[in-house]
Amino acid sequence: MKLGEKILFGLVGLLVVITVVSFFSLESIRHKSDKPLYPVLTHYEFTAEGERGYGIYQQNGCYACHHAVGSGTSMGVGLDGLGSKHDLNYFVNFLKNPEKTYGARTLDHGAPPKDAAYVSELPEADLHAMAVFLSELKSDQGSSSSFEPPQGQSSFIDAMVEMWTPAGWKAQFTDIRDWMKNNSKEGQHDAKH
Ligand code: HEC
């Protein structure tokens, strides 16, 4: 072998060794720890109708596109936590009239031949139960489906907000963190700081 080839094969060999060693060491850390890789910031507690709605959701193959309650796919939007973003009424309307309700052009929900067109044709009672189920998928503060940003202060974010916010916005909008402080339930948020 020429010198160049030796160096090349040597480097490739080294990379393979590094990859294998890091894979196994990371895997062993993952299996040793009982903490989830990411914090779970959504929760649910189903009423009888919500529970029934979850069953109907499963029977109708919504999880082929959606992710909720720990299973499904990410083809469509994730549904966990969505009940903190919209109310029951929104879900009833969306399932029945997706194109009118969504506020943007829909991809799968709506009139045929869209792939989820069948959803709005399901029996009214089933749609209602699914809407209840959806409205009971709640998010905690800091989740991407929550209006409330993560707890804690970031001086970096404060500095960026200070630097980049147009003057007009400050008069027009409230910083959600200030809003939360002023609207906290019995000073609940203040107590945490
Ligand atoms: C073929 C894929 C597909 C199937 C099947 C499907 N969905 Fe969807 N869903 C989507 C997509 C994509 C969106 C985003 C809106 C759009 O483009 O249609 C969405 C949006 C939604 C939303 C609105 C989310 C929001 O933020 O407003 C809800 C609620 C929902 N789906 C519930 C369901 C339920 C319940 C079922 C089963 C009865 C179902 N979906 C079946 C793809 C699908």
Residues whose N, C-alpha, C, O or C-beta is under 5 A from the ligand:
A	BS01	HEC	N60 G61 C62 C65 G76 V77 R105 T106 L107 D108 H109 D115 A116 V119 M130
